[in-house]
Every structure is written in C-alpha cells, then in structure tokens.
C-alpha cells in the first residue's frame, strides 16, 4: 500500500514558484518606474528655473539700457555756465554792460603760462570761432532783412500803380510801415551785436600782439560781409 503524501505536489510547487517569480519581476519594474529622476537629465522644472533666471538677467539688463538711453536723451537746459564751459577755457564775451575784452586777454596770458603754444593757439581759435560765427550771422541777417524790405516796398508800389485802388494801397502802406519798424528793431539789435564783437576782437588782438602772439587767421569781418581786416 503506497505511503500517503503529506506535502504539496510537485506541480503545485512549480506553479507557486512561477507565480512568485512573476510577482517579483512586476515589483522590480514598478520600482524602476517610480525611482526619482536623480540620474536623468535636468527636468523641465530645472530648465524653466534656469530660463527664468536668464530672463530675469536679460530684463534687468534691458532696464539698465533703457534707463541709460533715457538719461542720454534727457538733455538739460544749458545755462550760461554750461555755455562758458563749452566755449573752452577762455571767458565769454559780455553782450550787455561793460565790455570784458581785458578779462579775455588776461585769461589768455594766464593760460599761456601752463600750456604749450599749440594748446594756447587752439584755445584762442576756439574762442574766436564762436564769436566770428555770431558776427557773420548778424551781418548776413541784416543784409537779408534790408534786401527783403526793399523788394517788398518796390513790389507794393508797383501793385498800387497797377490796381489804382487807393484804399488797398493805403492799407498796404500801413502794413509795410509796421513791418519796417519790426525790421528796424532787429536790424539795430544785430548792429549792436556786430559793434560789440568787432570792438572786442580789436582789443583782444592788440593784447595778443603785446603777449607776442601773432595769429594770421585772427581777421575781423566788416559789415559789408566781404572785407576783413
């Protein structure tokens, strides 16, 4: 009589073994999928953070650039001190009140002591050019005003002769007189400026010669806008 089996049969053991191996394989796969991405390339979150940092730096740089551009374009109103500094080391000419040509001559003499002859000539030339341009503009404007006024008066007279409308002629003559008064004021203003600069140039040039500074380019314009002396 065969003996009774007290344990599980072999088929059952093999079945349980296969089931255990399958469960173990499934657990390992799930574990691999759930592992932290510490060995993977930087995540999108990390890249987004870096991008935000770069973007922040770019925005900060752009803000600084914009601020600098605004500061460059925000020009202040220039004062007399600014104009004096831009004209070089020599004082500006006073256009009202007592003339200050002697002050300019003294400044040139002082500047000469601590600078080379070339630097001294450059400083004097810079000062001269500024007021020579002002003188030339005033002379030219007076010539233009006179020429335009003469042309208007001549044309007005011719039109009155042709139309024979005395009322219109009288109105035109009154308008011409008002315009002539305005032109005369501008003319006198320019004339005063011309006399001031011409006289100052003469005194400065004498001072330069006394300091043994002879500049052939230091020529003074006349009111005909042609001759120079």
Backbone torsions as a table, in degrees:
resi	resn	phi	psi	omega
1	UNK	NA	123.5	-175.8
2	UNK	-67.1	151.5	-178.9
3	UNK	-75.5	151.3	-179.1
4	UNK	-79.4	138.7	177.5
5	UNK	-80.7	126.5	-177.3
6	UNK	-98.7	-16.3	-178.7
7	UNK	-112.9	178.0	179.4
8	UNK	-66.2	155.0	-179.1
9	UNK	-76.4	161.9	-179.5
10	UNK	-61.4	-42.8	177.5
11	UNK	-58.9	-38.2	-179.6
12	UNK	-67.0	-39.6	179.5
13	UNK	-63.3	-45.4	179.2
14	UNK	-62.6	-37.1	179.3
15	UNK	-65.5	-43.8	178.8
16	UNK	-64.8	-37.3	-179.4
17	UNK	-64.6	-45.8	179.2
18	UNK	-62.6	-39.5	179.5
19	UNK	-63.7	-40.0	179.6
20	UNK	-66.5	-42.0	179.5
21	UNK	-64.1	-39.0	179.1
22	UNK	-65.0	-41.8	179.4
23	UNK	-64.6	-39.9	179.5
24	UNK	-64.3	-42.9	178.9
25	UNK	-63.0	-41.7	179.3
26	UNK	-64.2	-39.9	179.5
27	UNK	-65.0	-38.9	179.5
28	UNK	-66.2	-40.4	178.9
29	UNK	-63.3	-43.9	178.8
30	UNK	-65.0	-36.7	178.7
31	UNK	-64.5	-40.2	179.2
32	UNK	-65.4	-35.8	-180.0
33	UNK	-72.6	-30.3	-176.3
34	UNK	-91.7	1.8	-179.8
35	UNK	-65.8	145.8	176.0
36	UNK	-62.4	148.9	-176.5
37	UNK	-83.6	51.3	-178.3
38	UNK	-80.3	-24.0	179.7
39	UNK	-100.0	0.8	-179.6
40	UNK	-87.0	166.8	176.8
41	UNK	-59.4	161.6	179.8
42	UNK	-52.4	134.6	-176.5
43	UNK	-73.0	171.5	178.6
44	UNK	-63.0	-32.9	179.3
45	UNK	-63.2	-43.4	178.9
46	UNK	-64.2	-41.3	179.8
47	UNK	-66.2	-39.1	178.7
48	UNK	-63.5	-39.2	179.1
49	UNK	-63.5	-43.3	178.6
50	UNK	-64.0	-40.3	179.1
51	UNK	-63.2	-39.9	178.7
52	UNK	-64.1	-39.0	178.5
53	UNK	-63.6	-46.5	178.3
54	UNK	-61.5	-41.0	179.9
55	UNK	-63.5	-40.2	178.5
56	UNK	-62.3	-41.7	177.9
57	UNK	-63.9	-39.6	179.5
58	UNK	-65.1	-42.4	179.0
59	UNK	-63.9	-40.4	178.8
60	UNK	-63.7	-41.6	178.3
61	UNK	-64.7	-40.9	179.0
62	UNK	-64.5	-38.3	178.8
63	UNK	-64.3	-41.9	178.5
64	UNK	-64.5	-39.7	179.2
65	UNK	-64.4	-44.1	179.0
66	UNK	-62.0	-41.1	179.2
67	UNK	-63.4	-40.8	179.1
68	UNK	-66.1	-38.9	179.1
69	UNK	-66.2	-39.8	178.2
70	UNK	-64.0	-40.2	179.2
71	UNK	-65.4	-36.3	179.9
72	UNK	-68.6	-34.6	-178.2
73	UNK	-85.7	-14.1	-179.3
74	UNK	-86.8	86.2	-179.9
75	UNK	-84.1	133.2	177.8
76	UNK	-81.8	163.7	176.3
77	UNK	-73.5	126.0	-176.4
78	UNK	-76.1	133.3	177.0
79	UNK	-95.1	178.6	176.7
80	UNK	-61.3	-35.3	179.2
81	UNK	-65.3	-38.8	177.5
82	UNK	-64.2	-42.1	-179.9
83	UNK	-65.6	-37.1	179.6
84	UNK	-66.3	-39.7	179.7
85	UNK	-68.0	-37.4	-179.4
86	UNK	-72.5	-20.1	-178.8
87	UNK	-80.9	-6.4	-179.5
88	UNK	109.5	-168.5	-174.6
89	UNK	-78.3	-8.6	-175.9
90	UNK	-93.4	151.6	-179.0
91	UNK	-65.5	155.0	174.8
92	UNK	-79.4	153.5	175.7
93	UNK	-75.2	139.0	174.7
94	UNK	-84.7	127.2	-179.2
95	UNK	-94.2	-8.6	177.4
96	UNK	-131.5	149.8	178.3
97	UNK	77.1	-161.6	-178.3
98	UNK	-61.6	144.5	179.4
99	UNK	-73.3	147.9	-177.3
100	UNK	-121.2	33.1	179.1
101	UNK	-61.9	-35.6	178.9
102	UNK	-63.4	-34.9	177.4
103	UNK	-64.4	-38.5	178.5
104	UNK	-66.3	-42.8	179.3
105	UNK	-62.1	-43.0	179.1
106	UNK	-63.3	-39.5	178.9
107	UNK	-65.6	-37.3	177.4
108	UNK	-65.1	-42.2	179.5
109	UNK	-63.1	-40.0	178.6
110	UNK	-68.7	-41.3	179.9
111	UNK	-63.7	-36.3	-178.0
112	UNK	-62.8	-30.2	-175.5
113	UNK	-67.4	-29.2	-174.0
114	UNK	-116.9	12.1	-178.7
115	UNK	-136.6	160.7	-179.9
116	UNK	-73.1	162.2	176.3
117	UNK	-57.3	-37.1	179.6
118	UNK	-65.9	-42.4	178.5
119	UNK	-66.0	-38.1	178.8
120	UNK	-64.8	-45.2	179.1
121	UNK	-63.1	-39.4	179.2
122	UNK	-62.8	-41.6	179.6
123	UNK	-64.9	-42.7	179.4
124	UNK	-66.8	-40.6	-179.2
125	UNK	-63.6	-41.2	178.6
126	UNK	-61.5	-44.8	178.6
127	UNK	-63.8	-44.8	-178.5
128	UNK	-63.0	-45.2	-176.7
129	UNK	-60.0	-38.2	-178.2
130	UNK	-60.8	-46.3	-176.4
131	UNK	-84.2	-23.7	173.5
132	UNK	-66.3	-38.0	176.8
133	UNK	-66.6	-39.4	176.6
134	UNK	-63.7	-41.2	179.4
135	UNK	-64.1	-45.8	179.9
136	UNK	-61.8	-40.7	-179.5
137	UNK	-66.0	-40.6	179.7
138	UNK	-66.2	-41.9	178.6
139	UNK	-63.1	-45.8	-178.6
140	UNK	-65.0	-39.3	-179.9
141	UNK	-64.7	-39.9	177.8
142	UNK	-64.7	-38.7	177.0
143	UNK	-64.8	-41.2	179.7
144	UNK	-66.1	-42.5	-179.8
145	UNK	-62.6	-45.1	-179.5
146	UNK	-63.7	-42.5	-179.1
147	UNK	-65.9	-42.1	-180.0
148	UNK	-67.3	-39.7	179.6
149	UNK	-64.9	-43.0	178.6
150	UNK	-63.5	-40.1	179.6
151	UNK	-65.9	-42.0	179.7
152	UNK	-64.4	-42.7	-179.8
153	UNK	-65.7	-40.1	179.6
154	UNK	-66.1	-43.8	179.4
155	UNK	-66.1	-39.2	179.3
156	UNK	-64.0	-40.7	178.7
157	UNK	-64.6	-42.1	179.9
158	UNK	-64.7	-41.4	179.1
159	UNK	-65.3	-37.6	178.1
160	UNK	-65.4	-38.7	179.1
161	UNK	-65.9	-35.2	-177.8
162	UNK	-78.5	-40.3	-174.6
163	UNK	-80.6	-28.2	-177.0
164	UNK	59.2	21.2	177.9
165	UNK	-96.9	97.8	-172.4
166	UNK	-69.4	-31.1	178.8
167	UNK	-65.0	-45.3	177.1
168	UNK	-65.2	-36.1	179.2
169	UNK	-64.4	-40.9	179.5
170	UNK	-65.1	-42.0	178.1
171	UNK	-64.0	-40.0	-179.8
172	UNK	-67.1	-40.3	179.3
173	UNK	-64.0	-38.0	177.0
174	UNK	-64.7	-41.2	177.7
175	UNK	-64.8	-39.0	178.2
176	UNK	-64.6	-36.8	179.1
177	UNK	-67.2	-41.2	177.1
178	UNK	-64.2	-41.6	177.4
179	UNK	-64.6	-36.9	179.6
180	UNK	-66.1	-37.1	177.4
181	UNK	-64.4	-42.7	177.8
182	UNK	-63.9	-42.2	178.5
183	UNK	-64.1	-36.8	-179.3
184	UNK	-65.3	-38.0	177.6
185	UNK	-63.9	-43.8	178.2
186	UNK	-65.7	-38.7	179.9
187	UNK	-62.7	-44.5	-179.3
188	UNK	-66.7	-38.8	177.6
189	UNK	-60.4	-47.0	178.4
190	UNK	-64.8	-38.1	-179.2
191	UNK	-64.0	-41.0	177.6
192	UNK	-63.4	-39.4	178.0
193	UNK	-64.5	-42.3	-179.7
194	UNK	-62.9	-46.1	-179.3
195	UNK	-62.7	-41.3	-179.8
196	UNK	-61.4	-47.0	-177.7
197	UNK	-70.3	-43.5	180.0
198	UNK	-59.9	-43.9	-179.3
199	UNK	-67.0	-41.0	178.3
200	UNK	-64.7	-40.9	177.3
201	UNK	-58.5	-43.1	-179.6
202	UNK	-61.1	-45.8	-178.2
203	UNK	-68.7	-38.5	178.3
204	UNK	-66.6	-41.0	-179.7
205	UNK	-64.3	-39.8	175.8
206	UNK	-61.5	-42.6	177.9
207	UNK	-63.0	-38.0	177.0
208	UNK	-63.8	-43.2	179.6
209	UNK	-64.2	-36.6	177.6
210	UNK	-67.5	-25.8	175.8
211	UNK	-91.7	11.9	179.1
212	UNK	62.8	37.6	175.3
213	UNK	-115.4	110.9	-176.2
214	UNK	-119.0	113.3	-178.8
215	UNK	-117.1	117.0	-176.8
216	UNK	-68.5	-22.1	-178.4
217	UNK	-81.8	-8.1	-177.3
218	UNK	-79.6	78.0	-179.5
219	UNK	-110.6	144.3	-176.9
220	UNK	-105.7	129.5	179.5
221	UNK	-73.8	145.5	172.6
222	UNK	-96.6	167.5	-174.8
223	UNK	-72.1	-11.9	175.5
224	UNK	-79.9	-3.4	177.4
225	UNK	63.2	22.0	178.7
226	UNK	-124.2	-56.6	-175.0
227	UNK	-81.4	154.5	175.4
228	UNK	-138.6	148.0	179.8
229	UNK	-135.4	NA	NA
